[in-house]
Amino acid sequence: MRSRTEGFVQAYNAGAVVDEKAQVIVATTLSADPTDSRSLPALVDAVEANTGRHPKRVLADAGYCSAENINHLKSAGIDGYIATGRESHGPSSSSSPRGRIPSGLTPTQRMARKLSTKAGRAHYARRKAIVEPVFGQIKEAGGFRRFSLRGLGSVTGEWQLVCAVHNIGKLFRSGKASQALPGWSHSAVRTSSWAMG
């Protein structure tokens, strides 16, 4: 991957789509591209392929912002909220745009206007409570900070394994593991003998 400061480095850009209700990863991507913008259409397609459902709403950070991605979501009938730039961490302006949307705005300008509305701010604010905790759990609680393998194919498999482990952990902590694994119970795990060799 090309780095701003170090030229080319052995690095990858990992992405994930997370379900709002259960914080389960429903689609992943991994590339050697320093920006996320090229991966959004593939992620949206992967959500549908993996879940059998089309996402109703997509919340994405500024790395995914491009006119092509905004138009892709619109043409797919998805309510998109993609940050158009870095957000300041101070108090936000409470004034929302009023009146008709001016003609001649680019897709990015229209998205910026959409995000400046009260509803747009409320929807986009949910992103930090949906996807950011998942990356925090993988990095901090799971201790995953660096790939062990090399090569795009191998690292893609490693990233998918990390995401699967995250999802399995969510399943078991939810108390619903017995629905997915008939015969499984917390008491059976506590009374079983485990050996390692």
Beta strands, then each sheet from edge to edge (+ up, - down):
strand 1: 2-3
strand 2: 7-8
strand 3: 13-18
strand 4: 25-31
strand 5: 57-60
strand 6: 79-82
sheet 1: 1+ 2-
sheet 2: 3+ 4-
sheet 3: 5+ 6+
end
